[in-house]
Each structure stands twice: as C-alpha cells, then as structure tokens.
Amino acid sequence: MSKTVKYNTSDYLNSPEEVAAYIEAVLEEDDPALLLMALRNVAESQGGVAMMAEQSGLSRESLYRTLSKNGNPKISTLMSIMKALGLHLSVKAA
C-alpha cells in the first residue's frame, strides 16, 4: 500500500536563492494569480503573512487582501513585498 504525503511548497523555500528561483519560474508563466499564490507560499516559508507585513511595512490586513486569490496589488506593494523578501524586480528581453 502506498502512502501519500501532503506537499507544501513553503517547506522547500529555505534560502533566498530558492525563493528567487521559485518566483522567477512563476513569473515565466505570465499568470498574475499564480504569482500571488507563489508570494503567499513564500510568505509562509518566511514566518507567515504577519511576519511579512511587519518586514514590508504593510498592514497585515492589506497584505492578506493583496495576496488573496482576487488580489490586484499595485506595483509599489509588490516592490515592498519583494524588498521584504530580499529580492528585487528586474527586466530582461523576451
């Protein structure tokens, strides 16, 4: 009999390099909803949304709304989140 184990992405995001690679891969999918889900996963790996709110200077409620399934964050909010994660946005030619 096989045993199933619940997979939790945030369990595998243990270094800034892993987080950066994960976010970069998600950005290649060109799916805003997937990006918000990935940022939630990263938040969980870094101590939760409350911890990320504290580090980003955003309110916890605002961050929960931003990272919700229907979130529609401003670029300034995304930049605050990325900075709190020790990441920065960059652009490269397609």
C-alpha positions, 0 to 999 in steps of 0.5 A: 500500500502506498502512502501519500504525503501532503506537499507544501511548497513553503517547506522547500523555500529555505534560502533566498536563492530558492525563493528567487528561483521559485518566483522567477519560474512563476513569473515565466508563466505570465499568470498574475494569480499564480504569482500571488499564490507563489508570494503567499507560499513564500510568505509562509516559508518566511514566518507567515503573512504577519511576519511579512507585513511587519518586514514590508511595512504593510498592514497585515490586513492589506497584505492578506487582501493583496495576496488573496486569490482576487488580489490586484496589488499595485506595483509599489506593494509588490516592490515592498513585498519583494524588498521584504523578501530580499529580492528585487524586480528586474527586466530582461528581453523576451 
